[in-house]
Amino acid sequence: MKNVSPEYIELITKKLTGEASPFELQLLEEWIQEDVENQTAYEQFSKVWKSAYTVQDDFEPDVTAAWNKVKSQTVEAEGSAKVLSITDYQWYLRIAATLLIFIGAGIFGWYWITGSNNMTEIAALDEKKQVILPDSSKVWLNKNSKIKFAEGFEGDERIVYLEGEGFFDVKKSEGRKFQVKTSKSVTTVLGTSFNVKAYKEDSLEEVQVVTGKVSFAPAKGSVSQEVILLPGDKGMLVNNAEVVKTKIENSNFNAWKNEVLQFENTDITQVTAAIEDYFGVKIIIADSLILPCRFTGTFEKPDLEELLEVLTITADINYHKRDNTYVLTGKGCN
């Protein structure tokens, strides 16, 4: 978890005390939406703030010592000290007092003090990865994806932060909801299996439900924007705001996990789309005569070249490779 700059600590503090201006609230909201790490930091700070004010009323924090602790964090990497205004000083005193209350209450582990907030991060870079969560739920991560979660899943909530794509097989735990949070959406379940696709570079976020029931909503949405998804349903987040519910039409949406591509009288455009998604390549249909073609076949642990060779035989299609692109030509299937 990266450290949070003092400027954003101040903005968070002002929001929690109800003294932030509309402009400051906008700045903070934009920062929270930048990535999952910022969202995690904000939630952790909020939780710490609430915990701090549940301690005994007779606790007297040593504000001067706390201020020295906070001030030491403002020295830049190059060694030059940051100049603070009187307003800065007053706000950092508030922050320092809160942190000291937090420490005095015996609650340790906040990442800004210790450098770690007891979050576990697991990434899948060039290969897929299976992860067993603390509650025995399972996650399959696609390439270039990562998750973060609190060690032990303590409390009534089990929250996993996702960047990229993951398939979740959630173990039921009575009274403890399970949430998958991305920078744009929240998926909530009690026990089910589903796929979440939320790569930063994609304009859409998608959730496909295999078993059970989930709710899918924008990260900052209201209850009215929540959509309930059942097995066979797909939820799509459009423009970071609107959730659209449809039926799963792509039978290969989970092929990356199962390592199986299956086609049953499938339109050639859907075949090429599945191949593109699975292998991370680009396919161009150069001849419109190919468009009426349909294809049937099942491929376990598919090989791209072998799959294309089968296409050339069964559908009278030719292909040639150009960089990372495959161009399809042919006389068609009429």
C-alpha positions, 0 to 999 in steps of 0.5 A: 500500500502506497503512502498517502500525501499529507495534502490528501490526509488533510482533505480526508480529515476535513470531510470526516469532520464536516468542514470540507468545502465543495471544491475540496470534496470534489478534489478528494472524490477525484483522488478516491476514484483514481485507483483501488489503492486510494479507495482502500486508503480512504476507507481505512482512514475513515475506519480509524477515525471512527475507532478513535472516537470510541475510546475513553473520554479521559484520554489526553493525547500528547498533541505536541509529540503527535505533531512532531510525528506527523511533521516528520512525514512532510520532509520530502525525499530530497531532504528539503522540508515542506513549509506549512502555513498556520492553517496547515499546522492546525489541521495537522494537529487534529490529525496528529491527535486522532492518530495518537488516540488511535495508538493510545487505544491499542489499535495498531496496524494502520499503514500510514503509521507502520507502513502496512495496513495488514492488506494482502496483495496478490497479482497475476502477471504473465500467467493465471493464478488461483488464490485461496482467501482466508474464508476458503473462498476461491479466486481465479485471476486472469493475466494482468490482474490483482486483488487485495484483501484484509488478512483474516477477513475479520468482522462482518464484511469480506471485501476484495479489491480487484483490478483486472479479471477474476472468477470468484467461487464464494463460500457461504458464511452466515451473516457475512456478506462478500464484496468485490470492489473495483474503482467503478463498481461494487458486487455483493454476494452471500455465496455464489460463483461469478466472473468480474471483468474490470480492466482499467483500459476497458470502457465497460465493467462486466459481471457474469453470474454462474450460480447463486445471486449477486447485486451489482451497482456503481461504486458511488451509486444509490440503492436505486441503481442496484441490479440483482443478477441471477445465474445466466445474467450479465451486468454491464456498468456503462459510463461509470454510472448506469448498470445494464442487465442482459443475458449471457450470450457468450458461452466462452466468457469463462474460457480463460479460467476453464481453458476450453473454447466451445462453439455450437453453430456459432456465428464467425464474428463471435468465434473470432471475438472469442479467439481474440479475447482468449489469445490476446490477438487481433483478427480481421475478416477481410472478405465479407463473404465469410460473414455468413459462416458458422462454426462448431467445435470444442477445443481443450487447452486450445492452441491458436495455430491449430484452431485456425487450421481447423477453421481453414478446413471446415469453413474454407477460410484462409488466414495469414499473420501480420505482426499480432494480427490474423487476417481471414480471407475466403470464398464464404460458406453459402 
